[in-house]
Amino acid sequence: MQSLALIENWPVPTAAAAVVRADGAVLGAHGPTGHRFPLASVTKPLAAYAALVAYEEGAIELDEPAGPEGSTVRHLLAHTSGLAFDEHRVTSEPGARRLYSNAGFEVLGDHIGKATDIPFAEYLRQAVLEPLGMTATTLDGSPAKDGVSTVDDLVRFAAEVQAPRLLDPRTVAEAMTVQYPGTKGVLPGYGHQNPNDWGLGFEIRDHKSPHWTGSSSSPRTFGHFGQSGTFLWVDPDAGAACVALTDRAFGPWAAEVWPQFTDAVRAEL
């Protein structure tokens, strides 16, 4: 895919990208796809997938108590637990607002660790990384932001999300469905959004503006971006997913080039 070569024009030291279909066919790749990049918040979809495995295994229930009083596993996954962004401090009633929270994912990781009697990083490895052959991916700290991976590994994950083998497709469909519809809040880097739609660990594009995906991205597009200059989106209407990893922190440069890049990729699909 010629569009992937656009990453050469990005103002970053290193970048790699790839596009993959549901059947695992890589439609194109560019850059050092085996290079390990810090994922920042692109760690969250991996952590969420492990949480869904724990749910299907019966270790946890989505609507069982977890986190602040009145909050559940579902609230934590959907950023509606009321926990602050980076502090274990309650700032809102559960379900009232979409407060994007790293702390919420850390509480979730602790909750699953206790429920399974396996440290969360190890549970993630056993439940998701190992079965998918993601041998270059590690979680070295917070399940909210301390993953390290490669484009090659995340392509495997992006194929799995499109055609689940580790989970029942109905569970994945639920994860890509808006939780607590109509909830407003801040999308980090993009300001207040009303509504600020989110699934279970995956952000849902819907009609958000501005946004890090493209103007041609379907409203059903879901995924995540990270403050380390990384993103993964899946566009069901296009029948493909795209991963792009860089080693420059998210900023105005990304807000400018990412949507153009996504629209170029989408046009080739």
BELJO-V968668 format. One record per pair of residues at least 6 apart in sequence whose ideal C-beta (glycine too) atoms are under 8 Angstrom apart, sorted by sequence separation. I is the first residue (numbers start at 1). J is the second residue. D is the distance in Angstrom with one decimal. If there is no record, write none. Layout:
i: {I	I}
j: {J	J}
d: {D	D}
This chain:
i: {20	21	54	55	60	65	66	75	83	84	113	128	129	140	160	186	187	197	198	205	211	225	234	235	8	19	20	39	55	65	66	75	76	83	84	92	113	116	139	140	164	185	186	197	224	225	234	235	7	18	19	64	67	82	83	91	112	118	129	139	140	164	184	185	197	205	213	223	224	233	7	19	51	63	64	66	67	82	138	139	184	187	197	223	232	233	7	18	19	62	63	66	71	82	110	113	137	138	184	186	213	223	232	18	62	63	71	82	109	112	137	138	161	184	185	195	197	222	223	231	232	17	18	61	62	70	71	82	137	183	184	196	205	207	221	222	231	232	4	16	17	60	68	81	125	136	137	182	183	205	206	212	221	231	4	16	17	67	68	80	82	85	89	125	136	181	183	205	221	230	244	4	16	18	62	67	68	80	82	84	85	86	88	124	134	183	193	204	205	220	221	230	15	16	67	80	83	85	86	87	136	137	181	187	204	205	217	220	221	229	230	14	16	80	82	84	85	86	121	136	137	178	204	205	218	220	229	244	1	14	55	80	81	83	85	88	121	135	180	190	204	217	218	223	228	229	16	75	79	80	84	88	120	121	124	134	178	179	191	203	212	218	228	229	75	78	79	81	83	133	134	178	179	190	202	203	213	218	229	242	14	16	79	83	132	178	179	187	190	202	203	228	229	8	51	68	72	79	121	134	177	190	202	213	227	228	7	14	70	71	81	120	133	134	176	189	199	227	242	4	7	70	83	129	132	175	187	226	3	4	5	76	79	132	174	175	225	229	1	4	51	68	81	174	175	176	178	1	67	175	231	76	132	176	178	205	238	48	75	76	128	225	233	240	239	76	77	235	238	76	109	225	109	131	132	235	73	76	108	109	131	106	189	67	105	106	73	105	106	128	189	105	127	188	67	102	104	66	67	103	66	102	212	101	102	212	67	176	215	66	210	213	214	217	176	212	213	214	216	217	212	214	216	211	214	215	213	214	217	216	60	214	216	60	214	59	60	59	51	59	47	54	176	41	44	47	51	54	189	47	50	54	190	189	54	50	162	47	50	54	161	50	53	158	162	53	157	158	47	50	162	46	49	50	154	49	162	161	145	46	98	145	159	46	158	158	95	98	100	158	97	98	99	100	155	96	97	98	99	100	95	97	98	100	155	154	46	154	47	151	46	151	151	98	150	43	47	149	47	98	77	98	43	44	80	36	43	44	47	80	98	43	44	46	78	34	43	77	78	41	43	46	80	85	41	43	40	42	74	39	79	42	38	39	49	38	39	38	39	37	46	49	56	36	37	42	45	49	56	36	37	53	36	53	35	52	56	34	35	45	55	33	34	49	33	34	49	80	33	52	79	31	52	78	78	29	33	78	52	77	78	77	29	74	48	26	24	18	16	17	18	16	20	24	23	18	22	20	21	62	20	24	22	23	21	22	20	52	51	52	51	48	49	48	47	48	45	44	45	45	45	44	42	41	42	43	41	42	41	40	41	42	39	40	45	38	40	42	39	40	42	38	40	42	37	39	38	37	42	39	37	37	38	35	37	40	27	12	22	21	22	21	20	21	19	20	19	20	19	20	18	17	18	17	17	16	17	15	16	15	15	14	15	13	14	12	13	12	13	10	12	7	11	10	7	12	11	27	10	17	19	10	9	19	6	6	7	6	3	6	3	4	3	1	3	3	2	1}
j: {26	27	60	61	66	71	72	81	89	90	119	134	135	146	166	192	193	203	204	211	217	231	240	241	15	26	27	46	62	72	73	82	83	90	91	99	120	123	146	147	171	192	193	204	231	232	241	242	15	26	27	72	75	90	91	99	120	126	137	147	148	172	192	193	205	213	221	231	232	241	16	28	60	72	73	75	76	91	147	148	193	196	206	232	241	242	17	28	29	72	73	76	81	92	120	123	147	148	194	196	223	233	242	29	73	74	82	93	120	123	148	149	172	195	196	206	208	233	234	242	243	29	30	73	74	82	83	94	149	195	196	208	217	219	233	234	243	244	17	29	30	73	81	94	138	149	150	195	196	218	219	225	234	244	18	30	31	81	82	94	96	99	103	139	150	195	197	219	235	244	258	19	31	33	77	82	83	95	97	99	100	101	103	139	149	198	208	219	220	235	236	245	31	32	83	96	99	101	102	103	152	153	197	203	220	221	233	236	237	245	246	31	33	97	99	101	102	103	138	153	154	195	221	222	235	237	246	261	19	32	73	98	99	101	103	106	139	153	198	208	222	235	236	241	246	247	35	94	98	99	103	107	139	140	143	153	197	198	210	222	231	237	247	248	95	98	99	101	103	153	154	198	199	210	222	223	233	238	249	262	35	37	100	104	153	199	200	208	211	223	224	249	250	30	73	90	94	101	143	156	199	212	224	235	249	250	30	37	93	94	104	143	156	157	199	212	222	250	265	28	31	94	107	153	156	199	211	250	28	29	30	101	104	157	199	200	250	254	27	30	77	94	107	200	201	202	204	28	94	202	258	104	160	204	206	233	266	77	104	105	157	254	262	269	269	107	108	266	269	108	142	258	143	165	166	269	108	111	143	144	166	142	225	104	142	143	111	143	144	166	227	144	166	227	107	142	144	107	108	144	108	144	254	144	145	255	111	220	259	111	255	258	259	262	222	258	259	260	262	263	259	261	263	259	262	263	262	263	266	266	111	265	267	112	266	112	115	115	108	116	105	112	236	102	105	108	112	115	250	109	112	116	255	255	123	120	234	120	123	127	234	124	127	232	236	128	232	234	124	127	239	124	127	128	232	128	241	241	226	128	180	227	241	129	241	242	180	183	185	243	183	184	185	186	241	183	184	185	186	187	183	185	186	188	243	243	137	245	139	243	139	244	245	193	245	139	143	245	144	195	175	196	142	143	179	136	143	144	147	180	198	144	145	147	179	136	145	179	180	144	146	149	183	188	145	147	145	147	179	145	185	149	146	147	157	147	148	148	149	148	157	160	167	148	149	154	157	161	168	149	150	166	150	167	150	167	171	150	151	161	171	150	151	166	151	152	167	198	152	171	198	151	172	198	199	151	155	200	175	200	201	201	155	200	175	155	156	151	150	151	152	151	155	159	159	155	159	158	159	200	159	163	162	163	162	163	162	200	200	201	201	200	201	201	201	202	201	201	202	223	224	224	224	224	225	226	225	226	226	226	227	228	226	227	232	226	228	230	228	229	231	228	230	232	228	230	230	230	245	245	245	246	247	245	247	250	240	229	239	239	240	240	240	241	240	241	241	242	242	243	242	242	243	243	244	244	245	244	245	245	246	246	247	246	247	246	247	247	248	246	248	244	248	248	246	253	253	269	253	261	265	257	257	269	257	260	261	261	261	264	264	265	265	265	267	268	268	268}
d: {5.2	6.3	5.0	6.8	7.8	7.1	5.8	4.2	7.1	7.5	5.4	7.3	7.6	5.3	6.3	5.6	4.9	7.6	6.2	6.1	7.7	4.0	7.8	7.2	7.8	7.1	6.8	7.9	5.7	6.1	4.7	7.6	7.9	6.3	4.9	5.7	4.6	5.5	6.1	7.9	7.6	7.3	7.2	4.3	7.0	7.9	4.2	8.0	4.3	5.7	4.5	6.1	6.6	5.0	7.3	6.3	5.6	7.2	5.2	5.2	6.5	4.7	6.9	6.8	7.8	5.4	5.5	6.6	6.0	6.5	7.4	5.2	7.3	5.0	5.9	7.7	5.2	6.2	7.2	8.0	6.7	5.8	4.4	4.8	6.9	5.6	5.2	6.6	7.8	6.9	7.1	5.7	4.1	4.1	7.2	6.8	6.6	5.3	4.0	7.1	7.6	3.6	7.3	3.9	5.2	5.7	6.4	5.8	3.8	6.1	6.9	7.9	6.5	5.6	4.2	7.2	7.3	7.2	5.6	7.9	4.9	7.1	7.4	6.9	4.6	7.9	7.8	5.1	4.1	5.9	5.5	7.4	5.7	5.9	5.6	5.7	7.5	7.9	5.1	7.6	5.4	5.7	5.9	5.6	8.0	6.4	7.3	5.2	6.3	7.5	5.0	4.9	6.8	5.5	7.3	6.8	6.2	4.5	5.4	6.3	6.9	7.0	7.7	7.6	4.7	6.8	7.9	5.9	4.5	6.9	7.6	6.9	3.3	5.9	7.7	8.0	6.3	5.1	7.7	6.9	6.3	7.9	5.0	5.4	7.0	7.8	5.1	8.0	7.4	7.2	7.5	4.8	5.3	5.1	6.3	7.4	6.8	5.8	5.1	5.9	7.0	4.7	7.4	7.4	7.5	4.1	7.1	4.9	7.8	7.6	6.5	7.3	4.9	7.1	6.5	6.5	6.4	6.2	7.6	5.1	7.9	7.8	7.6	6.7	5.4	5.9	3.8	7.2	5.9	6.7	7.5	5.9	7.7	4.5	7.2	7.6	4.2	7.4	8.0	7.2	4.9	5.8	7.0	7.6	7.6	6.7	5.9	4.9	5.4	7.2	6.1	7.2	7.5	7.4	7.3	4.1	4.7	6.2	7.6	6.5	6.3	3.7	7.3	4.7	6.4	7.7	6.2	6.5	4.6	8.0	7.9	7.1	6.0	5.3	4.4	6.5	5.5	6.9	5.8	6.9	6.3	7.7	5.0	4.7	7.8	6.5	6.3	6.6	6.4	6.3	5.7	6.3	5.3	7.8	6.9	4.7	7.4	5.6	7.6	5.7	5.8	7.0	6.4	7.9	6.1	7.2	5.9	7.7	6.9	4.2	4.9	5.5	5.9	6.6	5.0	7.4	6.2	4.8	5.6	5.0	5.9	4.5	6.8	7.9	4.7	5.0	7.7	7.1	7.8	6.9	5.7	7.9	6.3	6.1	7.7	4.0	6.9	6.0	5.7	3.9	6.3	6.5	7.4	6.6	6.4	6.1	5.8	3.1	7.8	6.0	6.6	4.6	5.7	6.9	7.3	7.9	5.9	5.7	7.8	7.0	7.5	7.8	7.0	5.4	7.2	6.0	6.8	7.0	4.6	4.4	7.5	7.7	3.7	7.9	7.3	7.9	6.8	7.6	6.8	8.0	5.8	5.5	7.8	6.5	7.2	6.4	6.8	5.1	5.7	6.7	7.8	3.7	7.4	7.6	4.7	6.6	7.7	6.7	7.6	7.6	6.7	3.8	7.2	8.0	5.9	7.0	7.5	7.6	6.5	4.5	7.1	7.6	4.8	6.0	5.1	5.2	6.6	7.5	7.6	7.9	6.9	7.7	5.0	7.3	3.4	6.0	5.2	3.8	6.5	4.6	7.0	7.8	7.1	6.3	5.7	7.1	5.0	4.7	6.2	4.9	5.9	5.1	7.9	7.7	5.9	7.1	6.0	6.7	6.1	6.5	7.1	6.2	7.8	7.0	7.1	7.4	6.0	7.6	5.9	7.1	5.8	4.4	4.1	6.1	7.6	6.6	7.7	6.2	6.5	4.7	7.9	6.4	7.8	5.1	5.9	5.2	6.1	7.1	7.4	6.2	7.6	7.7	7.4	7.7	3.7	7.8	5.6	4.6	6.8	6.0	6.4	6.5	5.9	6.5	7.9	7.8	6.8	3.0	7.8	7.2	7.5	5.1	7.7	5.5	6.0	4.4	7.4	7.4	7.7	5.2	7.6	7.7	5.7	8.0	7.5	6.8	4.0	7.6	7.3	7.9	7.9	4.2	7.6	7.6	7.2	5.9	6.5	6.2	7.9	5.2	6.1	6.5	7.7	5.9	3.9	7.1	5.4	7.5	6.0	6.8	6.3	7.9	6.2	7.9	5.5	3.4	5.1	6.9	6.4	7.6	7.4	7.8	7.9	4.1	7.5	7.7	6.4	5.6	5.5	6.9	6.7	7.8	6.0	5.3	6.8	7.6	7.5	7.5	6.5	6.7	7.1	6.3	5.6	6.6	6.2	5.6	6.1	5.3	7.8	7.6	7.1	6.3	7.8	7.4	4.0	5.5	7.4	7.9	4.8	5.4	5.6	7.4	7.4	5.2	7.1	6.8	7.8	6.2	6.2	4.2	8.0	4.9	7.8	6.9	6.8	6.0	7.6	5.0	7.6	6.5	7.7	4.5	4.6	4.3	7.3	5.1	6.4	5.2	7.3	7.6	5.2	7.9	3.6	6.7	7.3	4.2	7.9	6.9	7.7	7.9	6.9	5.8	7.2	2.2	6.8	6.7	5.6	5.6	5.7	7.1	5.1	5.6	5.2	5.9	6.8	7.3	6.9	4.2	4.2	3.1	6.3	8.0	5.4	4.4	6.6	7.9	3.8	4.7	6.5	8.0	6.7	4.6	6.1	5.6	6.8	5.5	7.8	6.3	8.0	7.5	4.1	7.0	7.7	7.6	6.0	7.8	6.5	6.4	6.5	6.1	7.9	5.3	6.7	7.9	5.5	5.4	7.1	7.9	5.0	7.6	7.3	6.8	5.5	6.4	4.1	7.4	7.5	6.8	5.5	7.0	4.4	6.6	7.8	8.0	4.8	4.3	5.4	6.4	6.6	6.7	4.1	6.6	7.1	8.0	7.8	7.7	5.1	7.7	7.2	7.9	6.1	5.5	7.5	7.5	7.6	7.4	7.1	5.2	7.1	5.9	3.8	7.1	4.7	6.8	7.2	5.1	7.0	5.1}
